Amino acid sequence: MEKRLPIYCPSCNSFLDVEAMSCHHCHTKVVGDYKLPPIMLLPEEDQKFMLDFVKASGSIKLMAEQMSLSYPTVRNILDSVIEKIKNLEN
């Protein structure tokens, strides 16, 4: 099973921040208090949609074909993800 980056605190369900990163090649460690980018705070399903959308060159028509959904349905999904991102930035 693939490990996934946790984004929510298991105690209070608040967003987690990144505190440390390390290089497995040279063993350098970077420690500080860093916020995750808004896209990483989206649910995994929305992150996958955004990645697929970029790979489709932002074509809703192509996304609709790939997802076997109607154009308006994919547009609604995109609008929903956009709204989630806007809410995360506030």
PyMOL Python script that loads the backbone (N, CA, C, O; Angstrom):
from pymol import cmd

cmd.read_pdbstr("""\
ATOM      1  N   MET A   1       0.837  -1.184   0.000  1.00  0.00           N
ATOM      2  CA  MET A   1       0.000   0.000   0.000  1.00  0.00           C
ATOM      3  C   MET A   1       0.883   1.248   0.000  1.00  0.00           C
ATOM      4  O   MET A   1       1.841   1.343   0.767  1.00  0.00           O
ATOM      5  N   GLU A   2       0.552   2.192  -0.860  1.00  0.00           N
ATOM      6  CA  GLU A   2       1.314   3.428  -0.982  1.00  0.00           C
ATOM      7  C   GLU A   2       0.999   4.370   0.178  1.00  0.00           C
ATOM      8  O   GLU A   2      -0.165   4.602   0.506  1.00  0.00           O
ATOM      9  N   LYS A   3       2.062   4.911   0.797  1.00  0.00           N
ATOM     10  CA  LYS A   3       1.855   5.897   1.862  1.00  0.00           C
ATOM     11  C   LYS A   3       1.370   7.193   1.252  1.00  0.00           C
ATOM     12  O   LYS A   3       1.837   7.591   0.185  1.00  0.00           O
ATOM     13  N   ARG A   4       0.436   7.857   1.917  1.00  0.00           N
ATOM     14  CA  ARG A   4      -0.100   9.125   1.440  1.00  0.00           C
ATOM     15  C   ARG A   4       0.249  10.221   2.450  1.00  0.00           C
ATOM     16  O   ARG A   4       0.268   9.993   3.659  1.00  0.00           O
ATOM     17  N   LEU A   5       0.519  11.392   1.931  1.00  0.00           N
ATOM     18  CA  LEU A   5       0.828  12.536   2.774  1.00  0.00           C
ATOM     19  C   LEU A   5      -0.411  12.926   3.566  1.00  0.00           C
ATOM     20  O   LEU A   5      -1.434  13.258   2.968  1.00  0.00           O
ATOM     21  N   PRO A   6      -0.350  12.896   4.892  1.00  0.00           N
ATOM     22  CA  PRO A   6      -1.513  13.335   5.664  1.00  0.00           C
ATOM     23  C   PRO A   6      -1.650  14.851   5.578  1.00  0.00           C
ATOM     24  O   PRO A   6      -0.652  15.570   5.646  1.00  0.00           O
ATOM     25  N   ILE A   7      -2.859  15.332   5.431  1.00  0.00           N
ATOM     26  CA  ILE A   7      -3.076  16.779   5.373  1.00  0.00           C
ATOM     27  C   ILE A   7      -3.920  17.270   6.534  1.00  0.00           C
ATOM     28  O   ILE A   7      -4.018  18.477   6.757  1.00  0.00           O
ATOM     29  N   TYR A   8      -4.538  16.345   7.287  1.00  0.00           N
ATOM     30  CA  TYR A   8      -5.373  16.718   8.433  1.00  0.00           C
ATOM     31  C   TYR A   8      -4.795  16.158   9.723  1.00  0.00           C
ATOM     32  O   TYR A   8      -4.258  15.050   9.740  1.00  0.00           O
ATOM     33  N   CYS A   9      -4.905  16.921  10.799  1.00  0.00           N
ATOM     34  CA  CYS A   9      -4.481  16.485  12.119  1.00  0.00           C
ATOM     35  C   CYS A   9      -5.416  15.367  12.599  1.00  0.00           C
ATOM     36  O   CYS A   9      -6.635  15.526  12.549  1.00  0.00           O
ATOM     37  N   PRO A  10      -4.867  14.253  13.057  1.00  0.00           N
ATOM     38  CA  PRO A  10      -5.731  13.171  13.530  1.00  0.00           C
ATOM     39  C   PRO A  10      -6.456  13.513  14.825  1.00  0.00           C
ATOM     40  O   PRO A  10      -7.437  12.853  15.169  1.00  0.00           O
ATOM     41  N   SER A  11      -5.998  14.529  15.551  1.00  0.00           N
ATOM     42  CA  SER A  11      -6.636  14.906  16.811  1.00  0.00           C
ATOM     43  C   SER A  11      -7.772  15.891  16.631  1.00  0.00           C
ATOM     44  O   SER A  11      -8.858  15.696  17.177  1.00  0.00           O
ATOM     45  N   CYS A  12      -7.529  16.964  15.857  1.00  0.00           N
ATOM     46  CA  CYS A  12      -8.540  18.030  15.767  1.00  0.00           C
ATOM     47  C   CYS A  12      -9.053  18.276  14.355  1.00  0.00           C
ATOM     48  O   CYS A  12      -9.946  19.100  14.159  1.00  0.00           O
ATOM     49  N   ASN A  13      -8.497  17.569  13.360  1.00  0.00           N
ATOM     50  CA  ASN A  13      -8.923  17.660  11.965  1.00  0.00           C
ATOM     51  C   ASN A  13      -8.554  18.992  11.290  1.00  0.00           C
ATOM     52  O   ASN A  13      -9.098  19.319  10.235  1.00  0.00           O
ATOM     53  N   SER A  14      -7.637  19.757  11.891  1.00  0.00           N
ATOM     54  CA  SER A  14      -7.135  20.981  11.256  1.00  0.00           C
ATOM     55  C   SER A  14      -6.106  20.593  10.193  1.00  0.00           C
ATOM     56  O   SER A  14      -5.576  19.482  10.215  1.00  0.00           O
ATOM     57  N   PHE A  15      -5.824  21.519   9.255  1.00  0.00           N
ATOM     58  CA  PHE A  15      -4.800  21.260   8.252  1.00  0.00           C
ATOM     59  C   PHE A  15      -3.431  21.179   8.921  1.00  0.00           C
ATOM     60  O   PHE A  15      -3.123  21.956   9.825  1.00  0.00           O
ATOM     61  N   LEU A  16      -2.622  20.236   8.471  1.00  0.00           N
ATOM     62  CA  LEU A  16      -1.248  20.111   8.951  1.00  0.00           C
ATOM     63  C   LEU A  16      -0.335  21.019   8.134  1.00  0.00           C
ATOM     64  O   LEU A  16      -0.612  21.286   6.965  1.00  0.00           O
ATOM     65  N   ASP A  17       0.748  21.493   8.739  1.00  0.00           N
ATOM     66  CA  ASP A  17       1.801  22.235   8.052  1.00  0.00           C
ATOM     67  C   ASP A  17       3.009  21.327   7.930  1.00  0.00           C
ATOM     68  O   ASP A  17       3.142  20.362   8.683  1.00  0.00           O
ATOM     69  N   VAL A  18       3.889  21.627   6.989  1.00  0.00           N
ATOM     70  CA  VAL A  18       5.127  20.883   6.826  1.00  0.00           C
ATOM     71  C   VAL A  18       6.153  21.477   7.780  1.00  0.00           C
ATOM     72  O   VAL A  18       6.329  22.695   7.832  1.00  0.00           O
ATOM     73  N   GLU A  19       6.828  20.616   8.534  1.00  0.00           N
ATOM     74  CA  GLU A  19       7.822  21.095   9.473  1.00  0.00           C
ATOM     75  C   GLU A  19       9.242  20.717   9.054  1.00  0.00           C
ATOM     76  O   GLU A  19      10.184  21.451   9.349  1.00  0.00           O
ATOM     77  N   ALA A  20       9.407  19.591   8.378  1.00  0.00           N
ATOM     78  CA  ALA A  20      10.745  19.159   7.987  1.00  0.00           C
ATOM     79  C   ALA A  20      10.696  18.401   6.671  1.00  0.00           C
ATOM     80  O   ALA A  20       9.717  17.723   6.359  1.00  0.00           O
ATOM     81  N   MET A  21      11.777  18.531   5.905  1.00  0.00           N
ATOM     82  CA  MET A  21      11.949  17.783   4.657  1.00  0.00           C
ATOM     83  C   MET A  21      13.398  17.320   4.640  1.00  0.00           C
ATOM     84  O   MET A  21      14.272  17.957   5.227  1.00  0.00           O
ATOM     85  N   SER A  22      13.643  16.198   3.955  1.00  0.00           N
ATOM     86  CA  SER A  22      15.013  15.712   3.892  1.00  0.00           C
ATOM     87  C   SER A  22      15.316  15.151   2.515  1.00  0.00           C
ATOM     88  O   SER A  22      14.426  14.705   1.791  1.00  0.00           O
ATOM     89  N   CYS A  23      16.587  15.185   2.177  1.00  0.00           N
ATOM     90  CA  CYS A  23      17.077  14.637   0.913  1.00  0.00           C
ATOM     91  C   CYS A  23      17.632  13.242   1.197  1.00  0.00           C
ATOM     92  O   CYS A  23      18.552  13.090   2.000  1.00  0.00           O
ATOM     93  N   HIS A  24      17.079  12.237   0.544  1.00  0.00           N
ATOM     94  CA  HIS A  24      17.558  10.869   0.753  1.00  0.00           C
ATOM     95  C   HIS A  24      18.909  10.634   0.091  1.00  0.00           C
ATOM     96  O   HIS A  24      19.596   9.662   0.407  1.00  0.00           O
ATOM     97  N   HIS A  25      19.294  11.516  -0.822  1.00  0.00           N
ATOM     98  CA  HIS A  25      20.566  11.361  -1.526  1.00  0.00           C
ATOM     99  C   HIS A  25      21.746  11.841  -0.671  1.00  0.00           C
ATOM    100  O   HIS A  25      22.714  11.105  -0.473  1.00  0.00           O
ATOM    101  N   CYS A  26      21.659  13.084  -0.165  1.00  0.00           N
ATOM    102  CA  CYS A  26      22.797  13.643   0.583  1.00  0.00           C
ATOM    103  C   CYS A  26      22.501  13.833   2.072  1.00  0.00           C
ATOM    104  O   CYS A  26      23.362  14.279   2.830  1.00  0.00           O
ATOM    105  N   HIS A  27      21.279  13.492   2.485  1.00  0.00           N
ATOM    106  CA  HIS A  27      20.861  13.539   3.892  1.00  0.00           C
ATOM    107  C   HIS A  27      20.744  14.955   4.459  1.00  0.00           C
ATOM    108  O   HIS A  27      20.763  15.137   5.676  1.00  0.00           O
ATOM    109  N   THR A  28      20.622  15.956   3.582  1.00  0.00           N
ATOM    110  CA  THR A  28      20.360  17.315   4.046  1.00  0.00           C
ATOM    111  C   THR A  28      18.955  17.370   4.615  1.00  0.00           C
ATOM    112  O   THR A  28      18.037  16.750   4.076  1.00  0.00           O
ATOM    113  N   LYS A  29      18.785  18.107   5.697  1.00  0.00           N
ATOM    114  CA  LYS A  29      17.457  18.289   6.299  1.00  0.00           C
ATOM    115  C   LYS A  29      17.132  19.780   6.338  1.00  0.00           C
ATOM    116  O   LYS A  29      17.980  20.607   6.672  1.00  0.00           O
ATOM    117  N   VAL A  30      15.893  20.103   5.992  1.00  0.00           N
ATOM    118  CA  VAL A  30      15.399  21.476   6.040  1.00  0.00           C
ATOM    119  C   VAL A  30      14.271  21.478   7.064  1.00  0.00           C
ATOM    120  O   VAL A  30      13.308  20.720   6.943  1.00  0.00           O
ATOM    121  N   VAL A  31      14.396  22.333   8.069  1.00  0.00           N
ATOM    122  CA  VAL A  31      13.400  22.386   9.131  1.00  0.00           C
ATOM    123  C   VAL A  31      12.861  23.805   9.219  1.00  0.00           C
ATOM    124  O   VAL A  31      13.622  24.770   9.153  1.00  0.00           O
ATOM    125  N   GLY A  32      11.565  23.930   9.365  1.00  0.00           N
ATOM    126  CA  GLY A  32      10.914  25.228   9.488  1.00  0.00           C
ATOM    127  C   GLY A  32       9.419  25.020   9.573  1.00  0.00           C
ATOM    128  O   GLY A  32       8.951  23.899   9.772  1.00  0.00           O
ATOM    129  N   ASP A  33       8.678  26.084   9.424  1.00  0.00           N
ATOM    130  CA  ASP A  33       7.218  26.011   9.462  1.00  0.00           C
ATOM    131  C   ASP A  33       6.709  26.460   8.098  1.00  0.00           C
ATOM    132  O   ASP A  33       6.692  27.654   7.798  1.00  0.00           O
ATOM    133  N   TYR A  34       6.296  25.504   7.277  1.00  0.00           N
ATOM    134  CA  TYR A  34       5.884  25.790   5.912  1.00  0.00           C
ATOM    135  C   TYR A  34       4.440  25.362   5.701  1.00  0.00           C
ATOM    136  O   TYR A  34       4.018  24.300   6.158  1.00  0.00           O
ATOM    137  N   LYS A  35       3.698  26.197   5.010  1.00  0.00           N
ATOM    138  CA  LYS A  35       2.315  25.886   4.651  1.00  0.00           C
ATOM    139  C   LYS A  35       2.305  25.041   3.384  1.00  0.00           C
ATOM    140  O   LYS A  35       3.132  25.236   2.493  1.00  0.00           O
ATOM    141  N   LEU A  36       1.364  24.101   3.306  1.00  0.00           N
ATOM    142  CA  LEU A  36       1.177  23.332   2.085  1.00  0.00           C
ATOM    143  C   LEU A  36       0.463  24.201   1.061  1.00  0.00           C
ATOM    144  O   LEU A  36      -0.370  25.026   1.436  1.00  0.00           O
ATOM    145  N   PRO A  37       0.771  24.036  -0.229  1.00  0.00           N
ATOM    146  CA  PRO A  37       0.052  24.776  -1.269  1.00  0.00           C
ATOM    147  C   PRO A  37      -1.434  24.404  -1.247  1.00  0.00           C
ATOM    148  O   PRO A  37      -1.772  23.268  -0.912  1.00  0.00           O
ATOM    149  N   PRO A  38      -2.322  25.330  -1.595  1.00  0.00           N
ATOM    150  CA  PRO A  38      -3.769  25.053  -1.559  1.00  0.00           C
ATOM    151  C   PRO A  38      -4.176  23.797  -2.318  1.00  0.00           C
ATOM    152  O   PRO A  38      -5.067  23.075  -1.870  1.00  0.00           O
ATOM    153  N   ILE A  39      -3.549  23.520  -3.449  1.00  0.00           N
ATOM    154  CA  ILE A  39      -3.936  22.335  -4.224  1.00  0.00           C
ATOM    155  C   ILE A  39      -3.661  21.059  -3.437  1.00  0.00           C
ATOM    156  O   ILE A  39      -4.389  20.077  -3.587  1.00  0.00           O
ATOM    157  N   MET A  40      -2.630  21.054  -2.603  1.00  0.00           N
ATOM    158  CA  MET A  40      -2.331  19.862  -1.804  1.00  0.00           C
ATOM    159  C   MET A  40      -3.322  19.677  -0.664  1.00  0.00           C
ATOM    160  O   MET A  40      -3.382  18.605  -0.062  1.00  0.00           O
ATOM    161  N   LEU A  41      -4.095  20.708  -0.364  1.00  0.00           N
ATOM    162  CA  LEU A  41      -5.092  20.617   0.702  1.00  0.00           C
ATOM    163  C   LEU A  41      -6.437  20.110   0.185  1.00  0.00           C
ATOM    164  O   LEU A  41      -7.352  19.851   0.966  1.00  0.00           O
ATOM    165  N   LEU A  42      -6.548  19.971  -1.130  1.00  0.00           N
ATOM    166  CA  LEU A  42      -7.774  19.432  -1.714  1.00  0.00           C
ATOM    167  C   LEU A  42      -7.857  17.932  -1.451  1.00  0.00           C
ATOM    168  O   LEU A  42      -6.830  17.278  -1.273  1.00  0.00           O
ATOM    169  N   PRO A  43      -9.065  17.384  -1.425  1.00  0.00           N
ATOM    170  CA  PRO A  43      -9.190  15.925  -1.336  1.00  0.00           C
ATOM    171  C   PRO A  43      -8.456  15.267  -2.510  1.00  0.00           C
ATOM    172  O   PRO A  43      -8.317  15.866  -3.577  1.00  0.00           O
ATOM    173  N   GLU A  44      -7.996  14.049  -2.306  1.00  0.00           N
ATOM    174  CA  GLU A  44      -7.201  13.354  -3.321  1.00  0.00           C
ATOM    175  C   GLU A  44      -7.928  13.260  -4.662  1.00  0.00           C
ATOM    176  O   GLU A  44      -7.300  13.379  -5.714  1.00  0.00           O
ATOM    177  N   GLU A  45      -9.217  13.052  -4.634  1.00  0.00           N
ATOM    178  CA  GLU A  45     -10.009  12.961  -5.871  1.00  0.00           C
ATOM    179  C   GLU A  45      -9.935  14.265  -6.670  1.00  0.00           C
ATOM    180  O   GLU A  45      -9.820  14.240  -7.896  1.00  0.00           O
ATOM    181  N   ASP A  46     -10.001  15.407  -5.971  1.00  0.00           N
ATOM    182  CA  ASP A  46      -9.904  16.708  -6.651  1.00  0.00           C
ATOM    183  C   ASP A  46      -8.492  16.957  -7.168  1.00  0.00           C
ATOM    184  O   ASP A  46      -8.319  17.547  -8.234  1.00  0.00           O
ATOM    185  N   GLN A  47      -7.476  16.511  -6.421  1.00  0.00           N
ATOM    186  CA  GLN A  47      -6.094  16.646  -6.891  1.00  0.00           C
ATOM    187  C   GLN A  47      -5.899  15.864  -8.186  1.00  0.00           C
ATOM    188  O   GLN A  47      -5.268  16.354  -9.122  1.00  0.00           O
ATOM    189  N   LYS A  48      -6.440  14.650  -8.238  1.00  0.00           N
ATOM    190  CA  LYS A  48      -6.335  13.830  -9.436  1.00  0.00           C
ATOM    191  C   LYS A  48      -7.055  14.503 -10.603  1.00  0.00           C
ATOM    192  O   LYS A  48      -6.548  14.513 -11.724  1.00  0.00           O
ATOM    193  N   PHE A  49      -8.241  15.067 -10.341  1.00  0.00           N
ATOM    194  CA  PHE A  49      -8.969  15.776 -11.396  1.00  0.00           C
ATOM    195  C   PHE A  49      -8.124  16.917 -11.945  1.00  0.00           C
ATOM    196  O   PHE A  49      -8.028  17.088 -13.160  1.00  0.00           O
ATOM    197  N   MET A  50      -7.509  17.704 -11.057  1.00  0.00           N
ATOM    198  CA  MET A  50      -6.690  18.842 -11.502  1.00  0.00           C
ATOM    199  C   MET A  50      -5.490  18.376 -12.322  1.00  0.00           C
ATOM    200  O   MET A  50      -5.160  18.994 -13.334  1.00  0.00           O
ATOM    201  N   LEU A  51      -4.836  17.299 -11.902  1.00  0.00           N
ATOM    202  CA  LEU A  51      -3.705  16.767 -12.641  1.00  0.00           C
ATOM    203  C   LEU A  51      -4.146  16.294 -14.027  1.00  0.00           C
ATOM    204  O   LEU A  51      -3.483  16.583 -15.023  1.00  0.00           O
ATOM    205  N   ASP A  52      -5.260  15.571 -14.089  1.00  0.00           N
ATOM    206  CA  ASP A  52      -5.781  15.104 -15.375  1.00  0.00           C
ATOM    207  C   ASP A  52      -6.197  16.276 -16.259  1.00  0.00           C
ATOM    208  O   ASP A  52      -6.022  16.231 -17.477  1.00  0.00           O
ATOM    209  N   PHE A  53      -6.746  17.323 -15.649  1.00  0.00           N
ATOM    210  CA  PHE A  53      -7.171  18.512 -16.381  1.00  0.00           C
ATOM    211  C   PHE A  53      -5.968  19.206 -17.032  1.00  0.00           C
ATOM    212  O   PHE A  53      -6.032  19.629 -18.186  1.00  0.00           O
ATOM    213  N   VAL A  54      -4.887  19.312 -16.284  1.00  0.00           N
ATOM    214  CA  VAL A  54      -3.670  19.917 -16.831  1.00  0.00           C
ATOM    215  C   VAL A  54      -3.115  19.047 -17.954  1.00  0.00           C
ATOM    216  O   VAL A  54      -2.707  19.563 -18.994  1.00  0.00           O
ATOM    217  N   LYS A  55      -3.098  17.728 -17.750  1.00  0.00           N
ATOM    218  CA  LYS A  55      -2.612  16.818 -18.799  1.00  0.00           C
ATOM    219  C   LYS A  55      -3.469  16.910 -20.062  1.00  0.00           C
ATOM    220  O   LYS A  55      -2.982  16.672 -21.167  1.00  0.00           O
ATOM    221  N   ALA A  56      -4.751  17.257 -19.891  1.00  0.00           N
ATOM    222  CA  ALA A  56      -5.659  17.412 -21.034  1.00  0.00           C
ATOM    223  C   ALA A  56      -5.583  18.835 -21.599  1.00  0.00           C
ATOM    224  O   ALA A  56      -6.464  19.249 -22.353  1.00  0.00           O
ATOM    225  N   SER A  57      -4.552  19.570 -21.242  1.00  0.00           N
ATOM    226  CA  SER A  57      -4.344  20.953 -21.694  1.00  0.00           C
ATOM    227  C   SER A  57      -5.513  21.862 -21.356  1.00  0.00           C
ATOM    228  O   SER A  57      -5.796  22.816 -22.081  1.00  0.00           O
ATOM    229  N   GLY A  58      -6.187  21.568 -20.264  1.00  0.00           N
ATOM    230  CA  GLY A  58      -7.306  22.413 -19.832  1.00  0.00           C
ATOM    231  C   GLY A  58      -8.548  22.261 -20.696  1.00  0.00           C
ATOM    232  O   GLY A  58      -9.415  23.134 -20.695  1.00  0.00           O
ATOM    233  N   SER A  59      -8.639  21.167 -21.427  1.00  0.00           N
ATOM    234  CA  SER A  59      -9.778  20.952 -22.319  1.00  0.00           C
ATOM    235  C   SER A  59     -10.902  20.217 -21.582  1.00  0.00           C
ATOM    236  O   SER A  59     -10.778  19.036 -21.258  1.00  0.00           O
ATOM    237  N   ILE A  60     -11.987  20.928 -21.328  1.00  0.00           N
ATOM    238  CA  ILE A  60     -13.144  20.299 -20.683  1.00  0.00           C
ATOM    239  C   ILE A  60     -13.727  19.238 -21.611  1.00  0.00           C
ATOM    240  O   ILE A  60     -14.190  18.192 -21.156  1.00  0.00           O
ATOM    241  N   LYS A  61     -13.701  19.513 -22.909  1.00  0.00           N
ATOM    242  CA  LYS A  61     -14.221  18.552 -23.885  1.00  0.00           C
ATOM    243  C   LYS A  61     -13.450  17.229 -23.804  1.00  0.00           C
ATOM    244  O   LYS A  61     -14.057  16.159 -23.776  1.00  0.00           O
ATOM    245  N   LEU A  62     -12.112  17.301 -23.766  1.00  0.00           N
ATOM    246  CA  LEU A  62     -11.294  16.104 -23.670  1.00  0.00           C
ATOM    247  C   LEU A  62     -11.513  15.400 -22.331  1.00  0.00           C
ATOM    248  O   LEU A  62     -11.580  14.172 -22.277  1.00  0.00           O
ATOM    249  N   MET A  63     -11.623  16.167 -21.266  1.00  0.00           N
ATOM    250  CA  MET A  63     -11.889  15.579 -19.944  1.00  0.00           C
ATOM    251  C   MET A  63     -13.217  14.834 -19.948  1.00  0.00           C
ATOM    252  O   MET A  63     -13.322  13.742 -19.388  1.00  0.00           O
ATOM    253  N   ALA A  64     -14.220  15.414 -20.571  1.00  0.00           N
ATOM    254  CA  ALA A  64     -15.534  14.767 -20.638  1.00  0.00           C
ATOM    255  C   ALA A  64     -15.430  13.427 -21.360  1.00  0.00           C
ATOM    256  O   ALA A  64     -16.033  12.438 -20.942  1.00  0.00           O
ATOM    257  N   GLU A  65     -14.661  13.403 -22.443  1.00  0.00           N
ATOM    258  CA  GLU A  65     -14.466  12.153 -23.178  1.00  0.00           C
ATOM    259  C   GLU A  65     -13.732  11.125 -22.316  1.00  0.00           C
ATOM    260  O   GLU A  65     -14.130   9.961 -22.265  1.00  0.00           O
ATOM    261  N   GLN A  66     -12.673  11.546 -21.646  1.00  0.00           N
ATOM    262  CA  GLN A  66     -11.872  10.635 -20.834  1.00  0.00           C
ATOM    263  C   GLN A  66     -12.651  10.105 -19.630  1.00  0.00           C
ATOM    264  O   GLN A  66     -12.459   8.960 -19.219  1.00  0.00           O
ATOM    265  N   MET A  67     -13.529  10.934 -19.066  1.00  0.00           N
ATOM    266  CA  MET A  67     -14.284  10.545 -17.880  1.00  0.00           C
ATOM    267  C   MET A  67     -15.637   9.916 -18.224  1.00  0.00           C
ATOM    268  O   MET A  67     -16.362   9.461 -17.339  1.00  0.00           O
ATOM    269  N   SER A  68     -15.966   9.896 -19.507  1.00  0.00           N
ATOM    270  CA  SER A  68     -17.277   9.402 -19.960  1.00  0.00           C
ATOM    271  C   SER A  68     -18.417  10.154 -19.283  1.00  0.00           C
ATOM    272  O   SER A  68     -19.404   9.564 -18.842  1.00  0.00           O
ATOM    273  N   LEU A  69     -18.252  11.468 -19.214  1.00  0.00           N
ATOM    274  CA  LEU A  69     -19.262  12.355 -18.627  1.00  0.00           C
ATOM    275  C   LEU A  69     -19.610  13.436 -19.632  1.00  0.00           C
ATOM    276  O   LEU A  69     -18.895  13.638 -20.614  1.00  0.00           O
ATOM    277  N   SER A  70     -20.705  14.126 -19.384  1.00  0.00           N
ATOM    278  CA  SER A  70     -21.079  15.225 -20.265  1.00  0.00           C
ATOM    279  C   SER A  70     -20.209  16.450 -19.981  1.00  0.00           C
ATOM    280  O   SER A  70     -19.658  16.598 -18.890  1.00  0.00           O
ATOM    281  N   TYR A  71     -20.100  17.312 -20.971  1.00  0.00           N
ATOM    282  CA  TYR A  71     -19.350  18.565 -20.824  1.00  0.00           C
ATOM    283  C   TYR A  71     -19.857  19.367 -19.616  1.00  0.00           C
ATOM    284  O   TYR A  71     -19.045  19.804 -18.801  1.00  0.00           O
ATOM    285  N   PRO A  72     -21.204  19.577 -19.474  1.00  0.00           N
ATOM    286  CA  PRO A  72     -21.686  20.346 -18.322  1.00  0.00           C
ATOM    287  C   PRO A  72     -21.335  19.702 -16.970  1.00  0.00           C
ATOM    288  O   PRO A  72     -21.087  20.411 -15.995  1.00  0.00           O
ATOM    289  N   THR A  73     -21.313  18.383 -16.912  1.00  0.00           N
ATOM    290  CA  THR A  73     -20.967  17.708 -15.661  1.00  0.00           C
ATOM    291  C   THR A  73     -19.506  17.976 -15.300  1.00  0.00           C
ATOM    292  O   THR A  73     -19.195  18.265 -14.145  1.00  0.00           O
ATOM    293  N   VAL A  74     -18.611  17.879 -16.287  1.00  0.00           N
ATOM    294  CA  VAL A  74     -17.196  18.153 -16.029  1.00  0.00           C
ATOM    295  C   VAL A  74     -17.005  19.623 -15.666  1.00  0.00           C
ATOM    296  O   VAL A  74     -16.206  19.946 -14.787  1.00  0.00           O
ATOM    297  N   ARG A  75     -17.727  20.507 -16.330  1.00  0.00           N
ATOM    298  CA  ARG A  75     -17.664  21.940 -16.006  1.00  0.00           C
ATOM    299  C   ARG A  75     -18.079  22.169 -14.554  1.00  0.00           C
ATOM    300  O   ARG A  75     -17.466  22.973 -13.852  1.00  0.00           O
ATOM    301  N   ASN A  76     -19.124  21.460 -14.101  1.00  0.00           N
ATOM    302  CA  ASN A  76     -19.575  21.591 -12.714  1.00  0.00           C
ATOM    303  C   ASN A  76     -18.517  21.077 -11.734  1.00  0.00           C
ATOM    304  O   ASN A  76     -18.309  21.667 -10.674  1.00  0.00           O
ATOM    305  N   ILE A  77     -17.853  19.981 -12.091  1.00  0.00           N
ATOM    306  CA  ILE A  77     -16.777  19.460 -11.238  1.00  0.00           C
ATOM    307  C   ILE A  77     -15.656  20.492 -11.147  1.00  0.00           C
ATOM    308  O   ILE A  77     -15.148  20.772 -10.061  1.00  0.00           O
ATOM    309  N   LEU A  78     -15.275  21.053 -12.286  1.00  0.00           N
ATOM    310  CA  LEU A  78     -14.224  22.072 -12.303  1.00  0.00           C
ATOM    311  C   LEU A  78     -14.620  23.281 -11.467  1.00  0.00           C
ATOM    312  O   LEU A  78     -13.814  23.788 -10.687  1.00  0.00           O
ATOM    313  N   ASP A  79     -15.849  23.743 -11.624  1.00  0.00           N
ATOM    314  CA  ASP A  79     -16.323  24.887 -10.834  1.00  0.00           C
ATOM    315  C   ASP A  79     -16.274  24.580  -9.341  1.00  0.00           C
ATOM    316  O   ASP A  79     -15.929  25.446  -8.537  1.00  0.00           O
ATOM    317  N   SER A  80     -16.617  23.355  -8.973  1.00  0.00           N
ATOM    318  CA  SER A  80     -16.584  22.945  -7.569  1.00  0.00           C
ATOM    319  C   SER A  80     -15.153  22.969  -7.026  1.00  0.00           C
ATOM    320  O   SER A  80     -14.918  23.434  -5.911  1.00  0.00           O
ATOM    321  N   VAL A  81     -14.203  22.469  -7.812  1.00  0.00           N
ATOM    322  CA  VAL A  81     -12.805  22.468  -7.389  1.00  0.00           C
ATOM    323  C   VAL A  81     -12.293  23.905  -7.276  1.00  0.00           C
ATOM    324  O   VAL A  81     -11.582  24.237  -6.328  1.00  0.00           O
ATOM    325  N   ILE A  82     -12.645  24.743  -8.223  1.00  0.00           N
ATOM    326  CA  ILE A  82     -12.246  26.149  -8.185  1.00  0.00           C
ATOM    327  C   ILE A  82     -12.763  26.806  -6.910  1.00  0.00           C
ATOM    328  O   ILE A  82     -12.029  27.540  -6.249  1.00  0.00           O
ATOM    329  N   GLU A  83     -14.011  26.550  -6.565  1.00  0.00           N
ATOM    330  CA  GLU A  83     -14.604  27.117  -5.350  1.00  0.00           C
ATOM    331  C   GLU A  83     -13.872  26.619  -4.100  1.00  0.00           C
ATOM    332  O   GLU A  83     -13.635  27.397  -3.176  1.00  0.00           O
ATOM    333  N   LYS A  84     -13.516  25.350  -4.062  1.00  0.00           N
ATOM    334  CA  LYS A  84     -12.765  24.809  -2.921  1.00  0.00           C
ATOM    335  C   LYS A  84     -11.418  25.504  -2.785  1.00  0.00           C
ATOM    336  O   LYS A  84     -11.000  25.836  -1.675  1.00  0.00           O
ATOM    337  N   ILE A  85     -10.734  25.729  -3.908  1.00  0.00           N
ATOM    338  CA  ILE A  85      -9.445  26.411  -3.876  1.00  0.00           C
ATOM    339  C   ILE A  85      -9.608  27.845  -3.363  1.00  0.00           C
ATOM    340  O   ILE A  85      -8.810  28.310  -2.550  1.00  0.00           O
ATOM    341  N   LYS A  86     -10.630  28.535  -3.834  1.00  0.00           N
ATOM    342  CA  LYS A  86     -10.889  29.909  -3.368  1.00  0.00           C
ATOM    343  C   LYS A  86     -11.124  29.920  -1.864  1.00  0.00           C
ATOM    344  O   LYS A  86     -10.615  30.797  -1.166  1.00  0.00           O
ATOM    345  N   ASN A  87     -11.882  28.965  -1.360  1.00  0.00           N
ATOM    346  CA  ASN A  87     -12.164  28.890   0.075  1.00  0.00           C
ATOM    347  C   ASN A  87     -10.904  28.590   0.889  1.00  0.00           C
ATOM    348  O   ASN A  87     -10.767  29.078   2.011  1.00  0.00           O
ATOM    349  N   LEU A  88      -9.995  27.803   0.345  1.00  0.00           N
ATOM    350  CA  LEU A  88      -8.754  27.480   1.042  1.00  0.00           C
ATOM    351  C   LEU A  88      -7.838  28.690   1.118  1.00  0.00           C
ATOM    352  O   LEU A  88      -7.045  28.810   2.052  1.00  0.00           O
ATOM    353  N   GLU A  89      -7.936  29.582   0.152  1.00  0.00           N
ATOM    354  CA  GLU A  89      -7.056  30.762   0.127  1.00  0.00           C
ATOM    355  C   GLU A  89      -7.525  31.856   1.087  1.00  0.00           C
ATOM    356  O   GLU A  89      -6.785  32.802   1.353  1.00  0.00           O
ATOM    357  N   ASN A  90      -8.727  31.736   1.599  1.00  0.00           N
ATOM    358  CA  ASN A  90      -9.245  32.765   2.526  1.00  0.00           C
ATOM    359  C   ASN A  90      -8.796  32.520   3.936  1.00  0.00           C
ATOM    360  O   ASN A  90      -9.140  33.286   4.835  1.00  0.00           O
TER     361      ASN A  90
END
""", "prot")
cmd.dss("prot")
cmd.show_as("cartoon", "prot")
cmd.util.cbc("prot")
cmd.orient("prot")
